[in-house]
Amino acid sequence: MQQEETTRLIEEWTQVHGRTRDRLLPLLHMLQEEIGFVDDAAIPAIAAALNLSRADVHGVVTFYHDFRRTPAGRHVVKLCRAESCQARGGAAMERAAADRLGVAMGETRRDGQVTLEPVYCLGLCAIGPNALVDGRPVARIDAAALDRIAQEIAA
């Protein structure tokens, strides 16, 4: 069912926006937004729709870290790994978040409730360490903030 939905979305989108190679990134963003990830099984359909090689499409999907190749958890927590946040204790918060949320960095918890990911700069350098929780910025991450995030996810 997932592949049929993906194929339908690709076809509808390319009818409106075109089938040229410069449409690849916008198409991938649309799929990510609509489905939640860019399935490897969709790569041949994307390549055919835009007259690209499968290697071209695969290269773009794997180059950009924001494209997911598997479904994310119900909640996504992104912790900043940029230098400023690291200097303000980000590494310790990363270990604490992995422990508190029960998931390793870059992974999705087995129950599918939370994905913990690195992000490289949220632009809040003066008030780090920082995170994005389901797209919402959270500054000055500390143990209390991690407890609140874990409670939000559990609710």
C-alpha positions in Angstrom: 0.0 0.0 0.0 2.8 2.4 0.9 4.4 2.0 -2.5 1.1 2.7 -4.4 0.6 5.8 -2.3 4.1 7.0 -3.0 3.8 6.4 -6.8 0.5 8.3 -6.8 2.0 11.3 -4.9 5.0 11.4 -7.3 2.7 11.3 -10.4 0.4 14.0 -9.1 3.3 16.2 -8.0 5.2 16.0 -11.2 2.1 16.7 -13.3 1.8 20.1 -11.5 5.5 20.9 -10.9 7.2 19.3 -13.9 9.6 16.5 -14.6 12.9 18.2 -14.8 16.0 17.3 -12.8 15.8 20.5 -10.8 12.6 19.3 -9.3 14.3 16.5 -7.4 14.9 18.3 -4.1 11.4 19.8 -4.0 9.9 16.4 -4.8 11.9 14.7 -2.1 10.8 17.3 0.4 7.2 16.8 -0.5 7.5 13.0 0.0 9.1 13.5 3.3 6.4 15.9 4.4 3.5 13.7 3.1 4.8 10.2 4.1 7.4 11.0 6.7 10.4 9.5 5.0 11.8 8.7 1.5 11.5 5.0 1.1 14.4 3.3 -0.8 11.7 1.5 -2.7 10.5 4.8 -4.1 13.9 5.7 -5.7 13.2 3.9 -9.0 9.8 5.7 -9.4 11.4 9.1 -8.6 14.2 8.5 -11.0 11.8 7.5 -13.8 9.5 10.5 -13.1 12.4 12.9 -13.4 14.4 11.1 -16.0 17.3 10.6 -13.7 19.4 7.5 -12.8 18.6 5.7 -9.6 22.2 6.4 -8.5 21.5 10.2 -8.9 18.4 10.0 -6.7 20.0 7.7 -4.1 23.0 10.1 -4.0 20.9 13.1 -3.1 18.7 11.2 -0.6 21.8 9.9 1.2 23.8 13.1 1.0 21.3 15.3 2.8 20.9 14.3 6.5 17.4 15.7 6.7 15.9 13.1 4.4 14.8 10.1 6.4 15.0 6.7 4.8 12.9 5.0 7.5 9.9 6.2 9.5 10.6 8.5 12.4 9.1 7.9 15.9 5.9 9.6 16.9 8.0 12.3 18.6 11.4 13.6 17.2 13.9 15.1 19.5 16.9 16.8 17.8 19.8 17.8 20.0 22.3 20.4 18.8 25.8 19.2 18.2 27.3 22.5 17.1 30.4 23.8 18.8 28.6 26.4 20.9 26.1 23.9 22.4 28.9 21.4 22.9 30.9 24.0 24.8 27.9 24.6 27.1 27.5 20.9 28.1 25.8 19.5 25.0 27.6 16.2 25.1 26.5 15.5 28.7 22.9 16.4 27.7 23.1 14.1 24.7 24.1 11.2 27.0 21.4 12.1 29.5 18.8 12.4 26.8 19.7 9.0 25.4 19.4 7.5 28.9 16.2 9.4 29.9 14.4 8.8 26.6 15.7 5.2 26.2 17.1 5.6 22.7 20.5 6.0 21.3 21.4 9.0 19.2 20.4 8.5 15.6 17.9 5.8 16.5 14.2 5.3 17.0 13.0 3.6 20.1 11.6 0.1 19.6 8.1 1.2 20.6 8.2 3.9 17.8 7.4 6.7 20.3 10.6 8.7 20.0 13.5 9.3 17.6 16.6 11.0 18.9 18.7 12.8 16.2 21.6 15.2 16.0 21.2 18.6 14.4 24.1 21.0 13.6 23.1 24.4 14.8 19.7 25.8 15.6 20.9 29.4 15.6 20.4 29.8 19.4 24.1 29.6 20.2 24.0 32.1 23.1 21.4 30.1 25.1 22.5 26.5 24.5 22.6 23.6 24.7 19.5 23.5 22.5 17.0 21.0 21.1 14.0 20.8 18.8 11.2 18.7 20.2 8.7 17.9 17.5 9.8 21.0 15.6 9.6 23.3 18.7 12.9 24.9 19.9 13.8 24.3 23.5 16.8 26.3 24.8 19.0 25.8 27.8 18.6 22.0 28.0 19.3 20.7 31.4 18.2 17.7 33.5 14.8 19.4 34.3 14.2 20.2 30.7 14.9 16.6 29.7 12.4 15.5 32.4 9.8 17.8 30.9 10.5 16.5 27.4 10.3 12.9 28.6 6.9 13.6 30.3 5.6 15.3 27.1 6.6 12.2 25.0 5.0 9.8 27.6 1.7 11.7 27.6 
